[in-house]
Amino acid sequence: MRPEIPRPRKSLGQNFLIDRNYIRKIVSIAEILPAETVLEIGPGHGLLTRELAQRARQVIAIELDRDLCEILRKTLSDLQNLRLIQADAMTFDYQQLDGPLKVVANLPYYIATPLIFRLLEIRQRLTSMVLMLQKEVARRIVAGPGSKDYGVLSVTLQYYTEPRLMLTVPRTCFFPRPKVDSAIIRLKVMQKPRWSVKNEDWFFRVVRAGFSHRRKFLSNALRDAGYSSELVRQAFRQAGMDSKRRAETLSPLEFCALADHLYVGARADEG
């Protein structure tokens, strides 16, 4: 007898993908080779897990829900190449996993963004990520300068990966049905960042400061973040940028240039 699947838990953001057509599309987008290892976060009812296991050398699936995990151990017991781990993907020690890994996941909406940043911490072990996300989040990741969706998430993901929005998924493909549509996004993880900066921590501080006050001129936002007026003025001049530009108009490459000039100027002042 097939074990009864527990009711989805709203507290865990469980919306299970039940449309097999889209499951096949996800697997196709992931382009899994027989020798590869796939990391799946949130296997749900195991429909995608089974499809992944038929193509990969190994599937490592992390599931937070203890009850669901126990059921999956029974329903997927025939998969010899599946390693099912009951753990919180936000706190799990990924260093214990041997790379390289391909991530394939249907991420709960409420944790998607912080979990993506968590995965970026182990980007050296990853080759790609194929993620099912809330469509709004996917649009933010691929957004370019001048778009209302463009922000810190856009610049960060585009710095470390080459993201591409592959297709949208209607809410009718899930159980229970969410209130919004989803999208499948593919991120090719780069071996090194797409652009060079003198100091990554400094670069991301500048990006966060710029977008913290989207309606302000970037120069004013940087001053509000604690950068001196003279340092900001000098950096804009050296970068050849108009100080009245707003953060949402700068490309990632322009953010790199501005951050570098701020960094060099600050180090010179310290000297």
C-alpha positions, -999 to +999 in steps of 0.1 A: +000+000+000+013+034-009+018+056+022-005+085+026+011+118+017+007+143+046-012+175+040+010+204+029+022+226+057+017+263+052+043+271+078+069+255+055+057+271+024+048+238+008+033+241-027+041+208-044+046+208-082+022+181-095+022+188-133+044+161-148+048+180-180+066+209-161+086+183-141+100+170-174+107+205-186+127+212-154+148+181-159+154+190-196+165+225-187+189+211-161+207+190-188+218+163-164+245+140-175+248+104-163+280+111-143+266+141-124+254+146-089+222+166-084+214+185-052+176+188-048+162+210-020+127+203-010+118+171-029+081+174-020+062+143-031+092+130-049+080+133-085+109+154-096+133+134-074+124+102-093+129+119-127+163+133-116+174+099-102+168+083-136+193+106-152+220+114-126+247+093-110+234+104-076+206+127-062+211+143-028+177+155-016+173+177+015+139+178+031+130+198+063+096+181+070+104+151+091+071+133+084+074+139+047+110+126+047+099+094+064+073+088+037+098+096+009+121+069+023+093+044+016+080+057-017+115+062-032+131+032-016+137+016-050+161+044-060+196+031-051+213+064-061+192+086-038+206+101-006+177+116+014+187+140+042+163+153+068+177+188+075+171+225+072+187+237+039+194+271+054+217+256+081+229+224+065+267+220+063+271+217+025+309+213+030+303+176+037+291+171+001+315+163-026+313+185-057+307+193-084+269+196-079+240+207-100+212+223-079+176+216-089+149+228-066+114+241-062+120+267-035+094+278-010+086+314-017+092+326+018+128+314+019+139+316-017+161+347-016+180+339+016+185+303+004+199+315-029+224+336-010+232+306+012+239+285-019+262+312-033+284+306-003+292+271-018+294+283-054+328+267-059+311+234-056+282+242-080+281+242-118+245+254-122+212+260-105+178+254-120+153+269-096+115+272-094+108+305-079+080+330-075+079+348-108+085+382-092+118+369-077+129+354-110+123+387-128+144+405-102+173+381-107+175+387-145+165+424-144+188+450-160+195+486-153+165+509-156+140+483-145+119+486-114+129+450-107+166+457-108+183+458-074+208+441-051+196+406-060+201+414-097+236+427-093+247+399-069+234+370-090+247+385-122+281+390-106+285+353-097+263+336-124+248+339-158+210+339-151+183+331-176+146+330-171+135+299-190+097+298-186+068+307-164+047+281-146+010+288-138-002+284-103-026+257-114+004+233-116+008+232-078-010+217-048-021+236-029-025+263-055-004+294-046-017+329-051+010+338-077+026+322-107+061+308-107+090+307-131+119+284-138+153+301-139+187+287-149+219+301-134+252+291-148+276+294-119+309+310-130+343+297-118+352+333-111+330+364-110+320+379-143+337+412-134+368+421-115+368+443-084+395+453-060+375+442-029+343+422-031+330+431+004+335+468-005+317+463-038+286+447-022+285+474+005+284+500-022+256+482-041+235+477-009+240+514+000+230+525-034+198+506-035+189+513+002+174+546-010+163+540-046+147+574-051+178+593-040+207+602-062+233+575-057+258+601-044+234+611-016+227+575-008+264+568-004+268+598+019+239+586+040+257+553+042+287+570+058+310+577+028+325+612+030+313+639+005+348+644-009+354+607-014+320+603-032+326+634-053+361+622-063+349+586-071+322+598-094+346+621-112+372+594-117+346+570-129+333+595-154+298+593-140+271+619-133+267+622-095+229+627-100+224+592-113+203+568-093+214+533-084+189+516-107+206+532-137+240+517-131+250+485-148+269+459-126+301+468-144+296+505-136+290+496-099+323+477-101+341+508-114+325+532-088+332+508-059+369+505-070+374+542-071+357+546-036+379+518-023+412+532-037+402+567-024+394+554+011+427+535+013+446+566+002+429+586+029+439+560+055+475+561+043 
